[in-house]
Every structure is written in structure tokens, then in C-alpha cells.
Amino acid sequence: MSLSCRQSLVRLARKYDALIITDDVYDFLQWPTSNISFASSMNKAVLPRLVDIDRTLEPVPEKESFGNAMSNGSFSKIAGPGVRTGWAEGTEKFTYGLSQCGSSRSGGAPSQLTATIVCELLKNGDLERHIKDKLCPAYKRRYEIMMKTIREYLVPLGVRVGEVSFGEKEVFGGYFVWIELPKGVGAEDVSVMARESEGLIVAPGKIFEVSGDDSVRFENSIRLCFSWEEEADLEEGVKRLARVVKEAAEGNFASNKTNEKELKNDLGEFR
């Protein structure tokens, strides 16, 4: 989300006194897509989180303000997959209210041992160095491999890639690339065909829709993950997807529909 959109969203929340709850852990994984120095750009985030914008956007909230944004993060995305410990971040008044909930007052955290380890990683700076020196460079390399292959094999077929430049902020981050298939090529059909003919698992946009809300549909959208597979496999995966998209665009498609639960199981959500 661009900086201007983030600011507009915070202003809208303030106007209606609403609370924005953000699952924004990927905002800690950012890298520039322009030619600016990578090392220097990692000293601070290229794009601020919504909770940071809410703290600093004029008019700056008073100290006693409840706030209109909170960050709901997880160390499993930035420290290690098995670190099932998270945090909630907001204004002082808001976080104090959370701290008085029964789950916090009775135990403090679901895992005191893991929380203690994470606390040490934060205090000695190891987690910050891990993100800056290990995660972001590794994900940047994987992202660049996938994007290069997408431009070479998918773009000529009419596939469009999600936005990666936000005005003066040329930045990307997270684990995923969002693509739009050519008109008339359904994402669910491509997902099933990729699984059956190429042994490739991709996530169709439909599973990211809000149930019951028909105002936003992702029938031609696919989410690709570059964080899971090894670097050497990313190019091959995109090449396989290109073969499927080409076949689907030519109408050479016949398959049984895969139900959503089976698909999510393939993606690891029910394991």
C-alpha cells in the first residue's frame, strides 16, 4: 500500500473513530527496487507502518489518545517459522487496555520461554541485524529472480504484475508477488491445471476474497510465493506456470475443480 493510501486510511479511521487492526509483519521485510544503495536503505523502513503513521500524522494525537491503528505482528515471520510468539503495538492507553485482558493477566504470554528468548534477541540487537543482514538480502535476491523470469515468460503472454513502485518510493517487501492473468483466463482453472499437469502449487485470488463481499473479486489473480522454494527452483516454477497460462489461454483445458479445502491443504494451511 502506497504512503498516500496509508495516510488516507488513517485519516478515514480518525474521521469515523474506527480502529485499524493490521497484520503488517511483512512491513519489516522491505527492500528498494531502484538503484539506490541497498545497504543504506535498510537503516530504516522505506514505508512506515500504519501504526507509525497514526502516531505522527498531523494533527498528532495527544498522549492520552486511544489511537486509531494497532499492529498485530508475529516473530514467526522475522525470527523463525517455529517462533510462535507475537505482539500487539499501539498507543500507551490502548496497549495498557490489552494488558488487562484475562489472557495476559493470568499468564502473560502463551509461551513465556519463547517470549524470553525473543526479548533477549530484541535487547541485544540480534533480531534487527538478522532482518537487515540476512532476511532482506535473501528475499531481495529471490524476488529479483522471480521477477526476471516473470518478465521473460509470463508478461509476453499478457500477464500483469502488481504494483511495485509508489511514486518516489520504489520498494517491495514480504513473501509474495501478485499477478493478474490475461482476460478470459481464470485463476482457479490455472491453479488446478498447474497442479495436475506441472506438479506446481499456486494460490488463486479467490481464497483471499472476503466472504460475502462481492465488491472486490480476484477471479483472474494469482499469488506467487518466492520465500519458500530454493532460489534454483523459482525460475523453473515460473516457466511451468507460463506453460499452463499459455495452454489455458488457448482453451486447452479440461480438469475437475479442486475444492478450496484441498487447495489450502496443498498450500500448507491445514497441516
N, C-alpha and C positions, 0 to 999 in steps of 0.2 A: 504494500500500500504506500503510495507516494506521501511525502511530507505534508503537502497541502490537503490531501484527503484525511490524513491522521488529525491534522489540526481542525478540519471541518467537523469531523466526527466528535471530537472533544467539545467543540462549541455547541453542537447539537445536543449532546448529553447534558451539558450545563443548562441549555435553554429549557429542557424538559425535566431537569433534575433526575436524570437516569444514571445508572451505574453501568459502565462498560467493563465486562469481565473478559480479559484477554488471555488466550492460550498462546503466549508470544515468546516461548523459549527460543524459537528459531531466530529471533531478533538478535541473539547473542552470536549468531553464526553469519557474519556479513563479510563480503569482500568486494572490492571495486571491480567493475568490468571495463573500465577505461585504462589508459596507460599511466595513470598516476602511480606513484611509488606504493607498492603493496605493503611494505613493512611500516611505513609512516602512517598509512591509512588505518592500520589496525590498533593504533594507540587509543582510539575511541570509536564508538559506533558511527557509521555513516548516516544512518537514520535513527532518530530517537524513538523509544517505545512510547506507546500511548500514555502509560502511567507517568513517564517523564514529561511529556508534553502537558499533561494535566497539572503538574507541579509548577511549570514555568510559563505557561501561556498567559499573556495578559488578558484580563486582569488576574494577577497571581492570587490564588486562593489564600485566605487567611489561615493562620496556624491551626485554628480550631475547626477548620472546614472538614467535612466528611469526605470530600473528594468525589470525582465522577469517573474514575478509572482505577482498576486494580490489575496487577499482573499475577497470573496463575502459572508458575513455572515448574520445571522438573529438572533435576540434576541427571536424570537418565539420558537426556539428550546432549548434555555438555560435559559430563564427567565419565559416564559409562553406562551401557544398557541395563546393567543389573543394579544400578544405584537408584532404587525406587523410593526416592525422597524428593519432596518438592517444597515450594514456598509460596506464600501469598505476600504481595507487596502493594502498599497503598499509602494513604496518609496516616499520620500517627493515630488519629482518632479512629480511623477505620480498622487498622491492624490491632489496636487495643481491643476493639469490639470482637474481632475474630479470636483473639487470645482468651476471651472469656467464655467461648463455646465449650460445651461439655467434653468434646473430644480432645481439646487442648488442655483443659484444666485437670482432666483425670489422668492423662499420661504424658502430655507434652508433644508427642510425635508418635506416628505408627512404629518407628524404629529408632530408638534412642542411640543404638550402636552406630548405625549408618549415619545418622544426623551428627554424631560426634566426630566421625571421620571427615564428613563434608565440612564441618566447622573448621577443622584444622587445615583443610585444603584452601579454604577461603582466607583464613588468618595469615597463612604463610605465603600466599600468592601463587601456589602451585596450580590452582584451577584456572586462574586468569592466564598464566603462562601456557597451560595446556591448550586453552582455546586459541590463543594468539599464535603459538608456535607450532602446534600440531594439527588441531581440527580445521581451522580456517584454511591453511595452506593445502591440506589434503583434500578438503571438499572443493576448493577452488580448482585444483587440478582435475578432479573428476567431472566437475561442472563443465570445464573447458573442453574435455574430451567428448562429453555427450553433446554439447552444443555444436562443436565442429562437425560431428557425424550427422546430427540432425540437419544442419545446413546443407550438407553434401548429399544426403539420401532422402530426407523427408520433405524439405522445403520445395525441391523441384516437383514433388507430387501435389503441391498445393497446401501443405501443412503449414500452419502459422504457430509461432512460438509466443508465449505470454510475455507481457511487458517486463523488460529488464532495465530500462532507463527511466528515471523520474526527474525530468527537467535537467537541472545541473547535477543531480545525484545519479551517477551511473553505478548501480550497485545491485548485487544479487546475494542470496543467502538461503540457508535452510538445507533441506534434503532433496527437493523435488523440482522438476520442470513441468510446467503446464502447457499442453499443446492443443491446438484446435484442428480437427480433421477437415478435409475438403467437404464442401456442401454435398449432402446425399450419402455420406459415409458415416454410419452410426458407430459410436464408440463401443456400445455393447457388442455389436457384431464383430468388430475388430478385436475386442478383448477375447471373445470366445474363439475366434479363428486363430489368434496368436497362440492361445493355449493349446489348441488341438493340432495345429499344423506345424508350429515352430517351437513348442515347449517353452513359450515365453509368457510370463505373467505381467499384465499391465492393468492399471486401475481405471475403469471408465468413470467419467464425470458424474454419472447418476448417483453413485454411492456417496457423493459429497453434497448432494442436494439436501435442502431442509424439507423433511417430510411434511406434506400438506401445504407447502408454499410453491405455487406454480409460477410465481413472478420471475424466478431465476431458474433456468434449466441448463444442464450441461450435457445434452444428448450427443454432441459432437466433440466432447472434450475428453482428454486422457491425461492422467498424471503419471509421470515417469520418475522413478527414484534412482538417483545416482550415488547415494550414500552406502547402500547395502552391498552391491556387487563389487568385485575387484576391478581395478582400472582396466585391465586387459579384456574384461568381458563387456564393458559398456559399449564399445564400438560394435561388437557382434550383435548385441541386443537391439541396437537401433537399426542395423541392417536387416535383421529378421522382421522387425516391425515395419520397415519400409516395404518388404515383400508382401506382407499382409495388407497394408494400406493399398498397394497397387492392385492386388487381387480384388479387394473389396470395391475399389473404385471402378473396376472393370465388370463388376457384377458376378464375379466368380466366387460365390459364397453360398455354402449350404451347411448348416450346423444346427444342433439343438441348443436352445438357450440355456445358459448356466444361471442357476438362481443366485440371488445376492448372498445368501449364507455360504454357499460353496465358494463363491468368489472371495469373500472376506477370509475364508479359511485358507485359501491359496495365498492371500496376502499376509497371512500370519496373525490375523486379528483374533482368532478363536483357539489358538494353540496355547 
